[in-house]
Amino acid sequence: MTGSATFDAPVSHWQDIPGWFQWRDGQSEAVAHFPDGSRFVEVGVYLGKSLCSLAEVVADSGRDITVLGVDTCRGSGPEGVRDIDAHGPAVEHGAGTMAGLLHRNVIACGFADSVQILISDSLRAAALFPDASLTWVHLDARHDYDSVIADIEAWRPKVAAGGWLSGDDYDEYAWPGVVAAVRDAVPDAARWSTNQWRVTL
Ligand SMILES: C[S@@+](CC[C@H](N)C(=O)[O-])C[C@H]1O[C@@H](n2cnc3c(N)ncnc32)[C@H](O)[C@@H]1O
């Protein structure tokens, strides 16, 4: 998944986009569960694989649901039990930002007008939204304990009653910080889909 050739390869569908996304059934459940007018936010979108999949699920449903992605577009840096900088090559490809590749992928998948991208730090982005104004927030930014705690605390108040707060990489071996942060900050959360966590607020 590294190298300019991989990033420059043509894209026309979310499955063409580099990434680790593997929980589409959860997105389908969300789109089936929430009504028209809902507002979904994914925090941490990398090159748009999961974001474009969600946009496709929404489009195929014919539902009126807002889809917004938040990312610094500068990567997470080295992290995880193996301290790997997984986004580094994509950031380097764009001379310090993944924004070009991300936007290109959203356009190429046909979602230029239906998906919104906010290039921002997670916490600063959360501060832009009124409390209880979002239907579903999915967290997949930095995966260390303190970052996940901060993301949960920033975004939880933004989700309306009955909405969902969820996150990726609920895996105690690969991402112990995620599991510990969810345990401490949202003890009502449960394992969901493939390596996801979720709580209904
Ligand atoms: C694991 S990737 C997201 C993968 C994506 N959800 C997918 O499945 O295709 C994590 C992303 O979080 C972003 N990120 C890291 N820290 C962030 C922060 N504080 N605010 C916003 N985005 C951040 C990184 O730039 C990176 O693109």
The ligand as a Gaussian input file, in Angstrom:
#p B3LYP/6-31G(d) Opt

LIG

0 1
 C       -6.943000       4.993000      10.642000
 S       -6.972000       6.429000       9.606000
 C       -8.667000       6.541000       9.110000
 C       -9.082000       5.424000       8.173000
 C      -10.455000       5.569000       7.571000
 N      -11.493000       5.736000       8.580000
 C      -10.782000       4.358000       6.731000
 O      -11.271000       3.358000       7.304000
 O      -10.554000       4.379000       5.513000
 C       -6.781000       7.718000      10.808000
 C       -6.881000       9.128000      10.243000
 O       -7.026000      10.009000      11.352000
 C       -6.418000      11.236000      11.027000
 N       -6.130000      11.951000      12.276000
 C       -5.197000      11.672000      13.201000
 N       -5.273000      12.519000      14.227000
 C       -6.290000      13.384000      13.942000
 C       -6.858000      14.477000      14.624000
 N       -6.411000      14.868000      15.805000
 N       -7.898000      15.106000      14.046000
 C       -8.380000      14.706000      12.851000
 N       -7.876000      13.663000      12.155000
 C       -6.838000      13.005000      12.695000
 C       -5.192000      10.865000      10.229000
 O       -4.769000      11.934000       9.417000
 C       -5.692000       9.643000       9.448000
 O       -6.100000      10.012000       8.164000

